[in-house]
Amino acid sequence: MGGSPNDRDFVYEEEPGGPAGEREPSSTGDGLAVCLVSGGMDSCVTAAVAREENAELAFLHVSYGQLTERRERHAFEDLADFYGVSRRLVISLAHLARIGGSSLTDPSIPVAEADLESKAVPTSYVPFRNAHLLAAATSWAEVTGAARVYIGAVAEDSSGYPDCRPEFYAAFQRVIDVGTRPETRVEVRTPVIHLRKSEIVRRGLGLGAPLGLTWSCYRAEERACGACDSCALRLRAFREAGLADPIPYA
């Protein structure tokens, strides 16, 4: 079972104001939002929406021992550069790889071929992953004074992960409300959760999102495999949108 490609459990990208644990809460208040950015298409379009709705963004990227972590990290940095985001935080949740149970983190479980008609939860599901991501994002939001946390969850036209459903985010919002300081107000926003993938492509193009900088493949880091669930969903989305996917495929 693999761990994080980086043995450090916490990686902070320096910016004015010192390390995250030492920074004073942001004076921008409602103008600041934390955006979870995996490097994939959905998080890219979510970041584009967040850019439209907030004065300042902070980008958070999470490594959890996934097969394509290096390529996803590269996409994250490219997206942060594109949007001029200097406030960046990269953390490792390597315990998710040690726990296993997913083809994304456990090499003994093969990444399955795409089956877009299946209603079963796929092997690529990382058990309860999005709760870990939201918890980290909420902690950072509370420290920085950010008013919102954005995540690119998709319920429609997706792989059927249970932690991508709207009711999960409604429940997690209640957890945030109860589990943070009385004066803390952090809102979870999921702007693409009800969109089909093709609608996400169109929304991204309308916002000028750099979809060519993103990476979705579960298996490969040089040229996307085109056969895993994530690649199949992405290719279908561009096809339905009447566009060519700008990333390279094997």
Backbone torsions as a table, in degrees:
resi	resn	phi	psi	omega
1	MET	NA	128.6	-176.0
2	GLY	-85.9	154.9	172.3
3	GLY	-106.9	-161.8	177.7
4	SER	-67.8	146.3	175.2
5	PRO	-66.6	-14.6	177.2
6	ASN	-117.2	124.0	-174.1
7	ASP	-70.8	-17.5	177.9
8	ARG	-72.8	138.7	-179.7
9	ASP	-84.8	-10.7	-177.1
10	PHE	-145.6	123.6	178.4
11	VAL	-124.3	123.7	-178.7
12	TYR	-116.9	130.4	175.4
13	GLU	-86.7	117.1	-175.3
14	GLU	-62.5	147.2	176.4
15	GLU	-154.3	167.7	177.0
16	PRO	-57.6	134.6	178.3
17	GLY	111.7	-5.0	175.1
18	GLY	87.0	178.3	-179.0
19	PRO	-58.8	156.4	-174.6
20	ALA	-56.4	-38.2	-177.3
21	GLY	-71.3	-13.7	-177.0
22	GLU	-108.6	-7.1	-173.8
23	ARG	-76.9	141.2	174.2
24	GLU	-71.4	151.0	175.9
25	PRO	-52.6	141.3	-175.5
26	SER	-62.3	138.5	177.3
27	SER	-78.8	-9.3	-178.6
28	THR	-77.3	-17.9	176.4
29	GLY	56.3	-118.3	-176.0
30	ASP	-64.2	-11.9	-179.2
31	GLY	-79.2	-11.5	-176.9
32	LEU	-105.5	137.2	176.4
33	ALA	-135.8	143.1	172.8
34	VAL	-93.5	130.0	-179.7
35	CYS	-121.6	120.0	174.4
36	LEU	-73.4	121.7	-175.3
37	VAL	-126.7	104.1	179.3
38	SER	-77.6	-26.7	-171.9
39	GLY	107.3	-4.9	179.5
40	GLY	-86.4	175.7	-176.2
41	MET	-63.9	-42.8	-177.1
42	ASP	-65.8	-40.9	179.6
43	SER	-71.8	-29.4	176.8
44	CYS	-64.9	-47.2	-179.7
45	VAL	-68.5	-36.1	175.0
46	THR	-61.1	-41.1	177.1
47	ALA	-63.8	-37.7	178.2
48	ALA	-63.8	-39.8	176.6
49	VAL	-65.4	-44.6	179.9
50	ALA	-61.1	-36.6	177.6
51	ARG	-61.8	-37.5	179.6
52	GLU	-70.2	-29.0	-170.1
53	GLU	-100.5	-7.6	-174.3
54	ASN	-137.2	152.6	-179.6
55	ALA	-76.1	-29.7	-176.0
56	GLU	-145.1	142.3	178.4
57	LEU	-118.7	147.6	168.9
58	ALA	-121.3	127.0	-176.2
59	PHE	-100.3	131.1	178.7
60	LEU	-118.6	128.4	177.4
61	HIS	-122.0	138.9	-175.9
62	VAL	-121.4	125.8	169.8
63	SER	-97.5	133.1	178.1
64	TYR	-135.0	26.8	179.4
65	GLY	83.1	17.6	-179.5
66	GLN	-67.9	153.7	-173.4
67	LEU	-58.9	-36.7	-174.8
68	THR	-107.0	32.7	-176.6
69	GLU	-57.2	-44.4	-177.7
70	ARG	-61.0	-42.5	-179.6
71	ARG	-69.2	-38.2	177.7
72	GLU	-65.7	-38.9	178.1
73	ARG	-63.1	-40.6	177.6
74	HIS	-61.3	-44.1	178.7
75	ALA	-63.5	-40.1	177.2
76	PHE	-57.9	-48.6	-178.8
77	GLU	-63.6	-40.2	178.2
78	ASP	-61.9	-42.8	-179.7
79	LEU	-67.5	-40.6	177.8
80	ALA	-63.2	-40.1	176.7
81	ASP	-64.1	-44.2	-178.4
82	PHE	-58.3	-43.0	-177.8
83	TYR	-89.9	4.3	177.0
84	GLY	64.7	34.2	-178.3
85	VAL	-90.6	114.6	177.9
86	SER	-93.3	-22.6	-179.4
87	ARG	-85.7	96.2	-174.8
88	ARG	-126.3	140.9	177.3
89	LEU	-134.1	127.1	178.0
90	VAL	-120.7	121.0	-178.1
91	ILE	-125.5	159.1	177.6
92	SER	-111.6	127.8	170.8
93	LEU	-112.3	60.4	-173.7
94	ALA	-62.6	-19.1	179.2
95	HIS	-63.4	-24.8	177.7
96	LEU	-66.0	-34.4	175.6
97	ALA	-71.4	-37.8	179.2
98	ARG	-67.4	-35.3	176.1
99	ILE	-67.2	-41.4	176.5
100	GLY	76.7	-152.3	179.2
101	GLY	86.9	5.2	-178.1
102	SER	-138.0	143.4	176.8
103	SER	-69.3	-13.5	177.2
104	LEU	-78.9	-21.7	-174.1
105	THR	-123.8	-17.5	-176.1
106	ASP	-114.0	110.9	-176.0
107	PRO	-65.5	-13.4	178.0
108	SER	-79.8	-9.7	178.9
109	ILE	-109.9	113.0	-178.4
110	PRO	-69.5	146.4	173.6
111	VAL	-72.5	118.5	-172.2
112	ALA	-71.6	154.3	170.3
113	GLU	-66.6	150.2	-176.8
114	ALA	-63.4	139.0	172.0
115	ASP	-141.0	87.3	-172.8
116	LEU	-72.9	-9.2	177.9
117	GLU	-91.9	-13.9	-177.0
118	SER	-69.8	142.4	177.1
119	LYS	-102.2	-2.3	-179.3
120	ALA	-77.5	152.5	174.5
121	VAL	-69.0	124.7	-173.7
122	PRO	-74.9	165.6	179.9
123	THR	-65.6	-18.7	-179.4
124	SER	-76.6	-9.0	176.8
125	TYR	-62.5	124.5	175.0
126	VAL	-95.5	112.1	-170.3
127	PRO	-50.9	116.5	174.0
128	PHE	60.6	25.1	-176.1
129	ARG	-56.2	-44.6	-172.6
130	ASN	-66.5	-23.7	174.0
131	ALA	-65.9	-40.0	177.9
132	HIS	-65.4	-42.1	-179.8
133	LEU	-64.0	-45.6	-179.3
134	LEU	-66.3	-36.5	178.7
135	ALA	-62.2	-45.0	178.7
136	ALA	-63.9	-44.1	-179.3
137	ALA	-64.2	-38.4	179.6
138	THR	-67.3	-40.4	177.0
139	SER	-59.1	-45.7	-179.3
140	TRP	-67.2	-39.0	178.3
141	ALA	-62.4	-40.1	-179.3
142	GLU	-66.6	-37.6	178.8
143	VAL	-68.7	-42.6	-174.7
144	THR	-85.5	-11.8	-176.7
145	GLY	82.5	16.3	178.2
146	ALA	-67.5	142.5	-176.6
147	ALA	-93.1	-16.0	-174.2
148	ARG	-140.9	150.2	171.1
149	VAL	-123.2	125.4	-179.9
150	TYR	-107.0	138.0	176.4
151	ILE	-140.2	139.5	-174.3
152	GLY	-88.8	47.7	178.2
153	ALA	-71.4	143.7	179.0
154	VAL	-130.8	121.1	179.0
155	ALA	-92.6	-40.7	-179.5
156	GLU	-84.0	145.9	172.5
157	ASP	53.5	43.3	-178.5
158	SER	-130.1	-167.6	-175.8
159	SER	-81.6	-3.0	177.8
160	GLY	82.4	29.0	177.5
161	TYR	-68.6	133.6	-178.2
162	PRO	-65.6	-25.8	-179.7
163	ASP	-91.8	21.7	171.6
164	CYS	-113.8	7.2	-178.4
165	ARG	-83.1	146.9	179.9
166	PRO	-55.9	-36.6	-178.5
167	GLU	-66.4	-27.3	175.2
168	PHE	-64.0	-43.5	-178.1
169	TYR	-72.4	-33.5	174.2
170	ALA	-62.9	-41.6	178.9
171	ALA	-67.7	-39.7	-179.1
172	PHE	-69.1	-31.0	175.4
173	GLN	-60.2	-39.8	177.8
174	ARG	-65.8	-37.1	176.8
175	VAL	-61.5	-44.1	178.4
176	ILE	-62.0	-45.2	-178.0
177	ASP	-60.7	-37.7	-177.4
178	VAL	-83.3	-33.7	-168.7
179	GLY	-96.6	4.7	177.7
180	THR	-113.9	175.5	-179.8
181	ARG	-56.5	151.3	179.7
182	PRO	-56.2	-33.4	-177.9
183	GLU	-85.7	-8.1	-178.4
184	THR	-76.1	133.8	175.3
185	ARG	-130.3	102.1	179.0
186	VAL	-122.8	121.4	-178.8
187	GLU	-104.8	130.1	174.1
188	VAL	-83.9	129.0	179.1
189	ARG	-121.7	133.7	-178.7
190	THR	-128.3	74.9	-168.4
191	PRO	-69.1	-15.6	-178.4
192	VAL	-114.0	11.1	-169.9
193	ILE	-63.6	-30.2	-177.9
194	HIS	-100.2	6.0	-177.9
195	LEU	-91.9	147.2	166.7
196	ARG	-72.7	159.3	-178.5
197	LYS	-59.4	-38.0	179.0
198	SER	-64.9	-34.1	176.6
199	GLU	-69.7	-32.0	176.6
200	ILE	-66.8	-41.1	176.4
201	VAL	-58.6	-49.2	-178.8
202	ARG	-64.3	-40.6	178.7
203	ARG	-62.4	-42.3	178.6
204	GLY	-62.0	-43.6	178.7
205	LEU	-63.4	-38.9	178.3
206	GLY	-64.3	-28.5	179.7
207	LEU	-94.4	0.3	-178.7
208	GLY	72.3	27.4	-179.1
209	ALA	-70.9	138.0	-176.6
210	PRO	-83.2	75.5	-174.9
211	LEU	-63.7	-23.0	177.9
212	GLY	-69.5	-14.6	178.1
213	LEU	-90.1	-6.0	-172.9
214	THR	-89.8	165.7	178.1
215	TRP	-140.9	131.5	-175.7
216	SER	-122.1	-18.9	-172.2
217	CYS	-63.2	137.3	178.7
218	TYR	-84.7	-16.2	-170.6
219	ARG	-109.5	-42.4	-167.3
220	ALA	-116.9	160.0	-178.9
221	GLU	-120.7	-11.9	179.2
222	GLU	-99.0	-57.6	176.2
223	ARG	-128.1	129.8	-177.6
224	ALA	-59.2	142.3	-173.8
225	CYS	-70.4	-31.4	-179.7
226	GLY	79.1	-1.6	-173.4
227	ALA	-120.2	-16.4	179.1
228	CYS	-77.1	169.0	-176.6
229	ASP	-57.5	-44.2	-176.5
230	SER	-66.4	-42.6	177.4
231	CYS	-63.0	-43.0	-178.3
232	ALA	-63.0	-42.1	177.7
233	LEU	-63.5	-41.7	-178.7
234	ARG	-66.9	-46.3	179.9
235	LEU	-62.5	-41.0	177.5
236	ARG	-63.0	-38.6	-179.5
237	ALA	-62.3	-46.8	179.6
238	PHE	-66.9	-37.7	178.8
239	ARG	-62.7	-46.0	179.8
240	GLU	-66.3	-28.6	178.1
241	ALA	-81.8	-5.8	179.1
242	GLY	74.8	30.6	-175.8
243	LEU	-131.8	159.4	175.5
244	ALA	-91.5	136.7	176.9
245	ASP	-70.7	127.4	-173.9
246	PRO	-78.8	-6.3	-179.0
247	ILE	-91.5	157.5	-177.5
248	PRO	-80.0	143.0	177.1
249	TYR	-122.4	150.7	178.8
250	ALA	-69.7	NA	NA
